[in-house]
Amino acid sequence: MPNNLLPASGPGRPKDLAKRKAILEAAKTLFLSNGYDGSSMDAIAAEAGVSKLTVYSHFTDKEKLFAEAVKSKCEEQLPELLFELSDEVPVAQALMSIGLGFHTLINSRESVELHRVMVSLAAQDSTLSKVFYEAGPERVLHGMEDFLRQADQAGKLRVANPLHAADQFFCLIKGGSNFRLLIGCGEALQDAEAEAHVRDAVEVFMRAFRLDAPRSE
């Protein structure tokens, strides 16, 4: 039986996907090293080894390319499937996976540099800040919100306000170490230390939203 959900294949498809990936990688590299204003579409095309026309054929403008680069970076560590509740995986284990992925993402060199770029632009271009937030942090936050809503509806957690709870979960994962890292006053937690930090955060979160916890709006 043919699978109509599979994308149609063609001679140019692998090449097009490879070019798109090369453009995204080039954009991430240049946006981080040169900032948004210092990264032209010409420079990104040259870095990716394609023509500027090819860049525009995949991404209509620089703002769109920036948004897709941010989204791509988030999806590397937090793919959408990670936020799907499964009967086979205990909630605490799923929260550990999400927490570890988020911790790795926000403490990566690329993420730290990108956040510093956005802070430097915050007073200059609110539109770009909105593009960044919607492409990255907001997408991740709503993914977590959906996961917690599923957990509440399935009777696995007691979550009155999934959006607020999602925000609280990520704040627990960030802790103080991420802020110190952003301002250059500390190093990112690594390996066993990072895992212990995420596990502690998950345990605190589970206690707050366990089924017998008081439900507050």
C-alpha positions in Angstrom: 0.0 0.0 0.0 1.6 3.3 -1.0 2.4 5.8 1.7 0.9 9.1 0.5 2.4 10.9 3.5 5.9 10.5 2.3 7.4 13.5 0.5 7.8 13.1 -3.3 11.3 12.3 -4.2 13.1 13.8 -7.2 16.5 14.3 -8.7 16.9 17.7 -7.0 15.5 17.0 -3.6 18.6 15.8 -1.7 20.7 18.6 -3.3 18.1 21.2 -2.2 18.0 19.8 1.4 21.8 19.9 1.5 21.8 23.5 0.3 19.2 24.5 2.9 21.2 22.9 5.7 24.4 24.6 4.5 22.7 28.0 4.4 21.3 27.5 7.9 24.7 26.5 9.2 26.4 29.5 7.6 23.7 31.8 9.0 24.2 30.5 12.5 28.0 30.9 12.2 27.9 34.4 10.9 25.1 35.7 13.0 27.0 34.6 16.1 30.4 35.9 15.0 29.3 39.1 13.3 25.9 39.9 14.8 22.7 40.4 12.8 23.6 43.7 11.2 27.1 42.5 10.4 25.9 39.4 8.5 24.8 40.1 4.9 23.0 37.7 2.7 26.0 37.9 0.3 28.3 36.8 3.1 26.0 34.0 4.2 25.7 32.8 0.6 29.5 32.8 0.2 29.9 30.9 3.6 27.4 28.3 2.4 29.0 28.0 -1.0 25.8 28.9 -2.9 24.5 31.9 -4.8 22.6 34.7 -3.1 19.6 33.8 -5.4 19.7 30.3 -3.8 19.6 31.8 -0.3 16.6 33.9 -1.2 14.8 30.9 -2.9 15.0 29.1 0.5 14.5 32.1 2.8 12.6 35.1 1.6 14.7 37.7 3.6 17.4 37.9 6.3 14.8 38.2 9.1 13.2 34.9 8.0 16.6 33.3 7.8 17.5 34.5 11.3 14.3 33.0 12.6 14.9 29.7 10.9 18.4 29.5 12.2 17.2 30.1 15.8 14.5 27.5 15.4 17.0 25.0 13.9 19.3 25.4 16.9 16.4 24.8 19.3 15.2 21.7 17.4 18.7 20.2 17.6 18.4 19.7 21.4 14.6 19.8 21.8 12.8 18.2 18.9 9.0 18.4 18.9 8.7 14.7 19.6 10.3 15.2 23.0 7.2 17.0 24.2 4.8 14.2 23.4 3.5 12.3 26.5 3.9 8.5 26.2 2.3 5.8 28.3 5.5 3.8 28.1 7.7 6.6 29.6 7.2 7.7 33.2 6.6 11.5 33.5 9.7 12.0 35.7 11.8 10.3 33.0 10.3 12.4 30.3 10.9 15.6 32.3 14.6 14.5 32.7 14.9 14.2 29.0 13.4 17.6 28.4 15.4 19.1 31.2 18.7 17.7 30.0 18.0 18.8 26.4 17.1 22.3 27.5 20.1 22.5 29.8 22.4 21.5 27.0 20.8 24.0 24.7 20.9 27.1 26.9 24.4 26.5 28.0 25.9 25.8 24.6 28.4 28.2 23.2 26.1 29.1 20.3 23.1 29.8 22.6 25.1 31.9 25.0 26.6 34.0 22.2 23.2 34.4 20.5 21.6 35.6 23.8 24.4 38.1 24.2 23.8 39.4 20.7 20.1 39.7 21.4 20.7 41.6 24.6 23.0 44.0 22.8 20.2 44.6 20.2 17.3 44.8 22.6 17.3 48.6 22.8 17.8 49.0 19.1 15.4 46.7 17.3 12.3 45.3 19.2 11.1 43.6 16.0 14.2 41.4 15.8 13.9 40.6 19.5 10.3 39.4 18.8 11.5 37.3 15.9 14.1 35.7 18.1 11.7 35.0 20.9 8.9 33.5 18.7 11.3 31.3 16.8 13.1 29.9 19.8 12.1 30.5 23.5 8.4 30.8 22.8 8.3 27.6 20.7 10.0 25.7 23.4 7.8 27.1 26.1 4.6 26.2 24.3 5.9 22.7 23.6 6.4 22.3 27.3 3.0 23.8 28.0 1.4 21.2 25.7 3.3 18.4 27.4 2.1 19.5 30.9 -1.5 19.9 29.7 -1.3 16.3 28.4 0.1 15.1 31.7 -2.7 16.9 33.6 -5.4 15.5 31.4 -4.0 12.0 31.6 -4.0 12.2 35.4 -0.2 11.9 35.8 0.3 15.4 37.2 -1.9 18.1 38.7 -1.3 21.2 36.6 -3.8 24.0 36.8 -1.9 26.4 34.6 0.3 24.6 32.1 1.9 27.7 30.7 3.0 29.1 34.1 4.2 25.6 35.1 6.2 25.3 31.9 7.9 28.7 32.7 8.6 27.6 36.2 10.1 24.3 35.0 12.6 26.0 32.7 13.5 28.6 35.4 14.4 25.7 37.7 16.6 24.2 34.9 18.3 27.5 34.3 19.1 28.1 37.9 21.8 30.7 38.8 24.5 29.0 36.8 23.1 30.0 33.5 23.0 33.7 34.5 26.5 33.5 35.7 27.6 31.9 32.4 25.8 34.6 30.4 27.6 37.4 32.2 31.0 35.7 32.1 31.2 34.9 35.8 31.0 31.1 35.7 31.2 28.0 33.7 28.4 25.7 32.4 27.7 22.6 34.5 29.0 19.5 32.8 28.3 15.8 32.8 27.4 14.3 36.2 27.1 17.8 37.8 24.7 18.9 35.1 22.6 15.7 35.4 22.4 16.1 39.2 21.2 19.7 38.8 18.5 18.7 36.3 17.4 15.7 38.5 17.1 18.0 41.5 15.0 20.4 39.5 12.7 17.6 38.2 12.3 16.3 41.8 11.2 19.8 43.0 8.8 20.2 40.1 7.3 16.7 40.6 6.7 17.5 44.3 5.0 20.7 43.4 2.7 19.2 40.8 2.1 15.7 42.1 -1.5 14.4 42.0 -2.1 15.1 45.7 -0.6 18.6 45.6 -3.1 21.4 46.2 -4.5 22.8 43.0 -4.1 26.6 42.6 -5.1 28.8 39.8 
